[in-house]
Amino acid sequence: MLLLKDKKKNIFLYIFLFTLLSTQITKNQNINTKFSTKINTIEVFGLSSENNLKISKDLNFLLFKNIFFVNKEIFLEVLDKNYLVETFYIKKFYPNKIRVKIVKTDFLAITNKNNKKFYIGSNGKLIPIQNITDFDKKLPFVFSKSNHKEFVKLKEIIDKSKFEFKEIESFYYFPSDRWDLKTKSGLLIKLPEKNNLEALDTAYLIKKDKKFKNNNIIDLRISDKIITYD
């Protein structure tokens, strides 16, 4: 009888140990799953819902990759191809989530290429007008076949000058690497190849001077000379 009781005790002990070990293994498995460093979520925001979703799909190849080995350069390869992206910020939420904040490019002007109209973004890229449905501001027109990034640089100079960008109706680029601009009031300003900030401030003072109110052209192409025409 004593031997039988010992066997029963051993059986109960084995059952208890087996249950304990099984529970511990399950807990460990849950912990490993919970703290996996494989990316399972990529959130994109900053653009329209449609464009956020498009970029999110373009980034799907990063899912299930180790979050520690994903860097900004990988995102740059994808996002640099999107003409609406000005810049972006990546934030990792460990262990397995990434959030992408996109800053949308500003639409600066309209231009024509291959008989199609495009917006010029502040990122220097051409944006097909037919793909943009939420923009209706009247923008200046840029007559230039290729130098759209140079136009962005010119716009930055105008913003530093006394001139108001919103006063300008159109821009004309010349192979000599200089610009003419025409205001909405009909004044044509011929800028030099260099020192555009100084030239714009000079043109602004002339435009404000009543003595030149009947002049329609301000020619600043020659250094240290100001030529005006009716």
Order of alpha helices (4+ residues) and beta strands (2+ residues): alpha-beta-alpha-alpha-beta-beta-beta-beta-beta-beta-alpha-beta-beta-beta-alpha-beta-beta
